[in-house]
Amino acid sequence: CENFVSNVTVADGSCYGMGACAGLTLSDIGEGSCLQFDSCSGARNTIVGDMSCIGKSACKDTTMVIDDGDVMIGDGSCIGEDACKAVGANVGSGSCIGDNACMEVMKEVGDNAC
């Protein structure tokens, strides 16, 4: 992990890949998450579950837009290139699987969707 801005917690086996988690702010990253180039970079106020945000630019630039809370990404979600990139709402567990899945979504995504 590199270049955290502030208040970041990263579990074991996470934030691997060039630029992964760069510029991360006020966020918590679960085990085995944010893997590959630019994954989770620029994320703000984001809580990532275990085994999530895996793929080039997955979960990049996430930040809550519908209220003042944290973006919560469930376990096993946002798998694929650009999956959940710039997402602005919560993503349930087992959701947003595949390249470009849930990219720039601004409404909550339930469990096992997309």
Accessible surface in RSA format (square Angstrom, percent):
REM  Atomic radii and reference values for relative SASA: ProtOr
REM  Chains: A
REM  Algorithm: Lee & Richards
REM  Probe-radius: 1.40
REM  Slices: 20
REM RES _ NUM      All-atoms   Total-Side   Main-Chain    Non-polar    All polar
REM                ABS   REL    ABS   REL    ABS   REL    ABS   REL    ABS   REL
RES CYS A   1    82.52  62.4  17.13  19.1  65.40 153.7  11.81  29.9  70.71  76.2
RES GLU A   2    80.92  46.5  75.25  56.9   5.67  13.5  28.19  54.5  52.73  43.1
RES ASN A   3   108.86  75.1  84.93  82.1  23.94  57.6  28.79  69.3  80.07  77.4
RES PHE A   4    78.00  39.0  50.81  31.5  27.19  70.7  50.81  30.8  27.19  77.8
RES VAL A   5   101.68  66.9  73.11  66.2  28.57  68.8  77.71  67.5  23.97  65.0
RES SER A   6    47.39  40.0  37.70  50.3   9.68  22.3  37.67  80.2   9.72  13.6
RES ASN A   7   113.61  78.3  86.58  83.7  27.03  65.1  28.27  68.0  85.34  82.5
RES VAL A   8    34.99  23.0   1.65   1.5  33.35  80.4   1.80   1.6  33.19  90.0
RES THR A   9    87.22  62.0  83.52  84.7   3.70   8.8  58.93  79.2  28.29  42.8
RES VAL A  10    46.03  30.3  15.71  14.2  30.33  73.1  15.71  13.6  30.33  82.3
RES ALA A  11    32.40  29.8  19.06  29.4  13.34  30.3  29.33  41.3   3.08   8.1
RES ASP A  12   123.46  86.5 112.67 112.1  10.79  25.5  33.59  79.1  89.87  89.6
RES GLY A  13    38.68  47.7   0.00   N/A  38.68  47.7  26.52  72.8  12.16  27.2
RES SER A  14     6.42   5.4   0.00   0.0   6.42  14.8   0.00   0.0   6.42   9.0
RES CYS A  15     4.69   3.5   0.00   0.0   4.69  11.0   0.00   0.0   4.69   5.1
RES TYR A  16   141.59  66.1 138.82  79.0   2.78   7.2  96.42  72.5  45.18  55.7
RES GLY A  17    40.84  50.4   0.00   N/A  40.84  50.4  23.31  64.0  17.53  39.3
RES MET A  18   154.52  80.0 136.70  90.5  17.82  42.4 117.41  99.8  37.11  49.2
RES GLY A  19    11.59  14.3   0.00   N/A  11.59  14.3  10.81  29.7   0.78   1.8
RES ALA A  20     1.68   1.5   0.05   0.1   1.63   3.7   0.05   0.1   1.63   4.3
RES CYS A  21     0.00   0.0   0.00   0.0   0.00   0.0   0.00   0.0   0.00   0.0
RES ALA A  22    24.17  22.2  21.45  33.1   2.72   6.2  21.68  30.5   2.50   6.6
RES GLY A  23    26.46  32.6   0.00   N/A  26.46  32.6  20.38  55.9   6.08  13.6
RES LEU A  24     0.00   0.0   0.00   0.0   0.00   0.0   0.00   0.0   0.00   0.0
RES THR A  25     7.99   5.7   7.99   8.1   0.00   0.0   5.34   7.2   2.65   4.0
RES LEU A  26    69.28  38.6  57.00  40.8  12.28  30.9  61.40  43.1   7.87  21.2
RES SER A  27     3.78   3.2   0.00   0.0   3.78   8.7   2.61   5.6   1.17   1.6
RES ASP A  28    63.24  44.3  63.14  62.8   0.10   0.2  18.94  44.6  44.30  44.2
RES ILE A  29     4.67   2.7   0.07   0.1   4.60  11.1   0.70   0.5   3.97  10.8
RES GLY A  30    13.43  16.6   0.00   N/A  13.43  16.6  12.66  34.7   0.78   1.7
RES GLU A  31   101.51  58.3 101.25  76.6   0.26   0.6  16.02  31.0  85.49  69.8
RES GLY A  32    12.07  14.9   0.00   N/A  12.07  14.9  11.02  30.3   1.05   2.4
RES SER A  33     0.00   0.0   0.00   0.0   0.00   0.0   0.00   0.0   0.00   0.0
RES CYS A  34     0.00   0.0   0.00   0.0   0.00   0.0   0.00   0.0   0.00   0.0
RES LEU A  35    42.95  23.9  42.95  30.7   0.00   0.0  42.95  30.2   0.00   0.0
RES GLN A  36    93.94  52.5  87.07  63.6   6.87  16.4  31.10  66.2  62.84  47.7
RES PHE A  37    89.63  44.8  85.85  53.2   3.79   9.8  85.91  52.1   3.73  10.7
RES ASP A  38    25.60  17.9  25.60  25.5   0.00   0.0   0.00   0.0  25.60  25.5
RES SER A  39     0.00   0.0   0.00   0.0   0.00   0.0   0.00   0.0   0.00   0.0
RES CYS A  40     0.46   0.4   0.46   0.5   0.00   0.0   0.26   0.6   0.21   0.2
RES SER A  41     8.18   6.9   8.00  10.7   0.18   0.4   7.32  15.6   0.86   1.2
RES GLY A  42    29.26  36.1   0.00   N/A  29.26  36.1  19.54  53.6   9.72  21.8
RES ALA A  43     1.04   1.0   1.04   1.6   0.00   0.0   1.04   1.5   0.00   0.0
RES ARG A  44   113.31  47.6 113.31  57.8   0.00   0.0  37.16  50.8  76.15  46.2
RES ASN A  45    40.76  28.1  40.76  39.4   0.00   0.0   5.14  12.4  35.62  34.4
RES THR A  46     0.30   0.2   0.30   0.3   0.00   0.0   0.30   0.4   0.00   0.0
RES ILE A  47    55.84  31.8  55.80  41.6   0.05   0.1  55.80  40.2   0.05   0.1
RES VAL A  48     3.45   2.3   0.63   0.6   2.82   6.8   0.63   0.5   2.82   7.6
RES GLY A  49    14.82  18.3   0.00   N/A  14.82  18.3  14.66  40.2   0.16   0.4
RES ASP A  50    63.97  44.8  63.15  62.9   0.81   1.9  12.97  30.5  51.00  50.9
RES MET A  51   109.27  56.6 108.12  71.6   1.15   2.7  93.45  79.4  15.82  21.0
RES SER A  52     0.00   0.0   0.00   0.0   0.00   0.0   0.00   0.0   0.00   0.0
RES CYS A  53     0.00   0.0   0.00   0.0   0.00   0.0   0.00   0.0   0.00   0.0
RES ILE A  54    34.98  19.9  33.54  25.0   1.44   3.5  33.54  24.2   1.44   3.9
RES GLY A  55     5.31   6.5   0.00   N/A   5.31   6.5   5.31  14.6   0.00   0.0
RES LYS A  56    95.80  46.7  94.96  58.3   0.84   2.0  42.98  38.7  52.82  56.3
RES SER A  57     8.25   7.0   8.25  11.0   0.00   0.0   0.00   0.0   8.25  11.6
RES ALA A  58     0.00   0.0   0.00   0.0   0.00   0.0   0.00   0.0   0.00   0.0
RES CYS A  59     0.42   0.3   0.42   0.5   0.00   0.0   0.42   1.1   0.00   0.0
RES LYS A  60    51.12  24.9  51.12  31.4   0.00   0.0  15.61  14.0  35.51  37.8
RES ASP A  61    65.94  46.2  57.92  57.6   8.02  19.0  19.79  46.6  46.15  46.0
RES THR A  62     0.10   0.1   0.00   0.0   0.10   0.2   0.00   0.0   0.10   0.2
RES THR A  63    53.31  37.9  53.26  54.0   0.05   0.1  39.19  52.6  14.12  21.3
RES MET A  64    25.00  12.9   7.17   4.7  17.83  42.4   7.17   6.1  17.83  23.6
RES VAL A  65    83.81  55.2  48.01  43.5  35.81  86.3  53.70  46.7  30.11  81.7
RES ILE A  66    95.65  54.4  61.36  45.7  34.29  82.7  67.47  48.6  28.18  76.5
RES ASP A  67    86.17  60.4  66.28  66.0  19.89  47.0  41.86  98.5  44.31  44.2
RES ASP A  68   152.00 106.5 119.16 118.6  32.83  77.6  42.25  99.4 109.75 109.5
RES GLY A  69    37.52  46.3   0.00   N/A  37.52  46.3  32.69  89.7   4.83  10.8
RES ASP A  70    56.11  39.3  46.44  46.2   9.67  22.9   4.62  10.9  51.49  51.4
RES VAL A  71     0.00   0.0   0.00   0.0   0.00   0.0   0.00   0.0   0.00   0.0
RES MET A  72   101.02  52.3 100.19  66.3   0.83   2.0  65.31  55.5  35.71  47.3
RES ILE A  73     4.09   2.3   0.00   0.0   4.09   9.9   0.71   0.5   3.38   9.2
RES GLY A  74    17.52  21.6   0.00   N/A  17.52  21.6  16.88  46.3   0.64   1.4
RES ASP A  75    77.45  54.2  73.12  72.8   4.33  10.2  21.81  51.3  55.64  55.5
RES GLY A  76    27.42  33.8   0.00   N/A  27.42  33.8  21.85  59.9   5.57  12.5
RES SER A  77     0.00   0.0   0.00   0.0   0.00   0.0   0.00   0.0   0.00   0.0
RES CYS A  78     0.00   0.0   0.00   0.0   0.00   0.0   0.00   0.0   0.00   0.0
RES ILE A  79    51.18  29.1  49.98  37.2   1.20   2.9  49.98  36.0   1.20   3.3
RES GLY A  80    14.05  17.3   0.00   N/A  14.05  17.3  14.05  38.6   0.00   0.0
RES GLU A  81    75.73  43.5  73.03  55.3   2.69   6.4  11.75  22.7  63.97  52.2
RES ASP A  82    26.79  18.8  26.79  26.7   0.00   0.0   0.00   0.0  26.79  26.7
RES ALA A  83     0.00   0.0   0.00   0.0   0.00   0.0   0.00   0.0   0.00   0.0
RES CYS A  84     0.00   0.0   0.00   0.0   0.00   0.0   0.00   0.0   0.00   0.0
RES LYS A  85    60.76  29.6  60.76  37.3   0.00   0.0  19.42  17.5  41.34  44.0
RES ALA A  86    29.09  26.7  25.56  39.4   3.53   8.0  25.76  36.3   3.33   8.8
RES VAL A  87     0.88   0.6   0.24   0.2   0.63   1.5   0.24   0.2   0.63   1.7
RES GLY A  88     0.29   0.4   0.00   N/A   0.29   0.4   0.29   0.8   0.00   0.0
RES ALA A  89     0.03   0.0   0.03   0.0   0.00   0.0   0.03   0.0   0.00   0.0
RES ASN A  90    39.86  27.5  39.56  38.2   0.30   0.7   7.99  19.2  31.87  30.8
RES VAL A  91     3.13   2.1   0.01   0.0   3.12   7.5   0.29   0.3   2.84   7.7
RES GLY A  92    14.17  17.5   0.00   N/A  14.17  17.5  13.52  37.1   0.65   1.4
RES SER A  93    47.72  40.3  46.87  62.6   0.85   2.0  25.43  54.1  22.29  31.2
RES GLY A  94    29.30  36.1   0.00   N/A  29.30  36.1  18.09  49.6  11.21  25.1
RES SER A  95     0.00   0.0   0.00   0.0   0.00   0.0   0.00   0.0   0.00   0.0
RES CYS A  96     0.00   0.0   0.00   0.0   0.00   0.0   0.00   0.0   0.00   0.0
RES ILE A  97    92.51  52.6  73.56  54.8  18.95  45.7  73.56  53.0  18.95  51.4
RES GLY A  98    30.37  37.5   0.00   N/A  30.37  37.5  30.37  83.3   0.00   0.0
RES ASP A  99    97.90  68.6  73.66  73.3  24.23  57.3  20.30  47.8  77.60  77.4
RES ASN A 100    87.35  60.2  76.19  73.6  11.16  26.9  22.40  53.9  64.94  62.8
RES ALA A 101    17.09  15.7   6.18   9.5  10.91  24.8  17.09  24.1   0.00   0.0
RES CYS A 102    12.36   9.4   0.14   0.2  12.22  28.7   4.25  10.8   8.11   8.7
RES MET A 103    77.62  40.2  59.34  39.3  18.28  43.5  59.26  50.4  18.36  24.3
RES GLU A 104   104.07  59.7  91.82  69.5  12.25  29.2  17.24  33.3  86.83  70.9
RES VAL A 105    41.18  27.1  35.54  32.2   5.63  13.6  41.18  35.8   0.00   0.0
RES MET A 106    83.62  43.3  76.49  50.6   7.13  17.0  74.43  63.3   9.19  12.2
RES LYS A 107   161.24  78.7 158.37  97.2   2.88   6.8 102.40  92.2  58.85  62.7
RES GLU A 108   117.00  67.2  90.95  68.8  26.06  62.0  24.96  48.3  92.04  75.1
RES VAL A 109    14.91   9.8  10.18   9.2   4.73  11.4  13.78  12.0   1.13   3.1
RES GLY A 110    43.97  54.2   0.00   N/A  43.97  54.2  34.60  95.0   9.37  21.0
RES ASP A 111    97.85  68.5  74.77  74.4  23.08  54.6  17.75  41.8  80.10  79.9
RES ASN A 112   125.08  86.3  94.12  91.0  30.96  74.6  30.62  73.7  94.46  91.3
RES ALA A 113    34.52  31.7  26.56  41.0   7.96  18.1  33.76  47.5   0.75   2.0
RES CYS A 114   102.35  77.4  45.69  51.0  56.66 133.2  50.10 126.9  52.25  56.3
END  Absolute sums over single chains surface
CHAIN  1 A     5169.5       3955.2       1214.2       2644.1       2525.3
END  Absolute sums over all chains
TOTAL          5169.5       3955.2       1214.2       2644.1       2525.3
